[in-house]
Amino acid sequence: MNLFDALTFTKDYLDDEVRAFKAFFRADGAIVEVDRDDRQIVTSAVLYLVIGVTLQDSYISGLKIDQIGWLDRALGQIVFWVSTALFVQLLANLIGAKRGGAMLVALAVVPMAFLCGAYAASIGYFVSYTARTVAYNFYGSDERFTTLANWFNLATQLFIIGRYMPRELRSRCLQTPRQSCATVAFALLFILFVDLVAMLGSNFLPDDGVKA
């Protein structure tokens, strides 16, 4: 493959990704059902994973690029996505899905939510920095604002999933509006539980050197 072919391939790929990203947020868009095959959804998830991990570890964990544990973070996120997809598939089967594909729906929506949440975390970081600066100058303490980036990330992810996954389930799995909302409600509880454990679990662990 020469340079021109590589640039053409990259341009076509990025054009597809931008088109899919824009279609996702259309009120009448159903990205799983319209011009998106399994391979495209997986490649999009990989792209969102790379960008999302970079933003999260930079603005939530405060790491430099060369300090990010890419493999560990990627593997952990993939396990979480696949587990969520399996859970959504199980829920959809139990709650009246007339057609398969709920796993594909989850693998299309959850990585998109991850990307948007990571971007929101970067905004939350700057809001947090401003709030902490003001709080420190007036109160001498800035601890209450240190987790804003985390909460921006979590709230955005839950909003994206709650807003768009029911639409995809109705389109792909032919669930009714009530069935799709019930499926997503249980999925959100699962995601919220896992994310809260990841965010706050260290607060309940013993300090180093202290036995539990």
N, C-alpha and C positions, 0 to 999 in steps of 0.2 A: 504493500500500500504506500503510494507516494504521498508527499506532503499535501498536495491538492485534494486527493481522495480523503485523507485524514481530516482536513479542515472541513470538507463537505459533509462527512459523516458527523463530525462534532456539531456543525451548524444545524443539520437536520435533527439530530438528537435533542439539542437544546430547544429548537423550535417546537418539537413534540412535547417537551417537558413544560415549556411556558404555556402552550395551548391547553395541556391537561390541567395545569395549575389554575388557569383562568376559568376553565370549564367547571372545575370543582366548586367554585364559589358562585356559579350561576344558580339562580333559584330553581331553574328547570333542568339543571345539569345532573346527569347520572354517570359519573366517570367510569364506573365498572361496566356499565351496559353499553356505553357509546365509545367506539374506536379505541378501546384499551384492552389488550390481551394480557394473559398472565405474565408473560415475560416483561412487558412494559411496566406493569405494576411493580414487579420485583426490582427492576432497574431503578425505578423512581424511588422505591424504598431505600435502596442503597445510597442514592444521591442525598436523600433527606437525612439519612443516618450520618453521613460524613459531615454535612453542614450543621446538623443539629447537635452532634457531639462536640464539634468545635465551639459553637456558640455557648452551649451549656457549661462546658468545662472552663471556658474563658470567663464567662460572666457570673456563673453561680459558684464554681469551685475556685475561681481566681488563678487558674493555671496558664502558663505560657504554652504556646503551640508545641514546643519540644518536650513539655512535661506531661502532655496528655497520654494516658494509657489507652491507645486506640483499640488494641485487640480486646482488652478486658471490657472496655466500655461497649464496643460493638457486639461482642458475644452476649453480654448481659442484656443489651437492648433487644437483640434478635430473639433471645429466649423469652423475654417478656412479650414481644409482639406475637410470637408463635403461640405462646400460652394464652394470650388474650384472644387470638383468632380461633383457637380450639374451643375456648369457653363460649365465644359468640356463636360458633357453629352449633355447639350443644344447646345453647339457649334457643337459637332459631329453630332447631329441630323440635324442641319441646313446645315452642310457642307458635306453632302453625305455619312454618315456612312451607310453601307449596313447590319450591324449587331449591336446589342446592346452590352453593356459592357464598355462604355467609363468611367463610374463612377468607375468601378473596375480598369481600367487602371490608373486613377488619384490616387486612393487609394493605388496602388502599387508603382507608381513613385514618388509622392509628398513626402511621408514619407521617402523614400530612399534619396531624395534630401535634406530633412530636416536633416537627419543623417549626410550626407556628408558635408552639410553646417556647421553643429555644429562642426564637426571635423576640418574643414577649419578655423573656428573661433578660435579654440585652437591654430592653427598654426599662425593665424593673431595676436593673443595676444602676442606671443613671438616675432614676427616681430615688432609689435607695441612697446613692451617694449624696444627692442634694439634701434629702431629708436628714441623713446622718450628720452632715455638715451643720445644718441649721440647729438640730437637736444638741449637738455637742457644744456649739457656741452659746446656746441659751440655757441648757440644762447640765452640761458637763458629762453627758452620757449619750451614746448613740446605739446602744445594744438593741433597742426595740425595732430598729429598721434594718437589721442585718439580714433578714430572711425574705425581704420583699421580692428579690429576683426569683426565689423559689416559688413564692405564691403567685406571681405573675405567670410563671411557667405552668404551674398546675391548673390555675383557673382557665387559662387559654386552651390547654389541652382538653379539659373537660367540656368547655363550651363548643369546641370544634366537633368533638365526637358526638355530643348531645344534639347539636344542630344538624349535622350532615349524615351521620350513620343511619338514622331512620329512613331518610330518603333513599339511600343506597340499598337498604334491606327491602324496601317496598319495590324498587326497580328490579333488583336482582333475584330476590327470593320470593317475591309476590306476597309479602306479608301485608296485612291491613295496617292502617295508621296506628291503631291501638296495639296491635301485636309488635310492630316495629319499635314503638316507644317503650313497651314493656321489656323487650329484648335489650335495648340500649340502656335502660334504667339499671338492670342487673349488671350489665357490663361496666357501667360507670362506677357502681359500687365496688366492683372488683378492682378496677383501675385506681380508684381513689384509695382503697385500702393498701394496695402495693406501693403507691407513690408516697402515702403518708408514712408507711414503714421505712421507706428509703430516705425520706426527708428527716424524720424525727426519731428514727430507731436508735441512733447513737446517743440520744439524750437519756435513754434508759439502760445503756450498757455501763458496766463498772469502769472506773478510771483505770488506766494502765497501772499495773502493779497492785491492784486491789482485787481480792478474790470476790467472786459473785456470791 
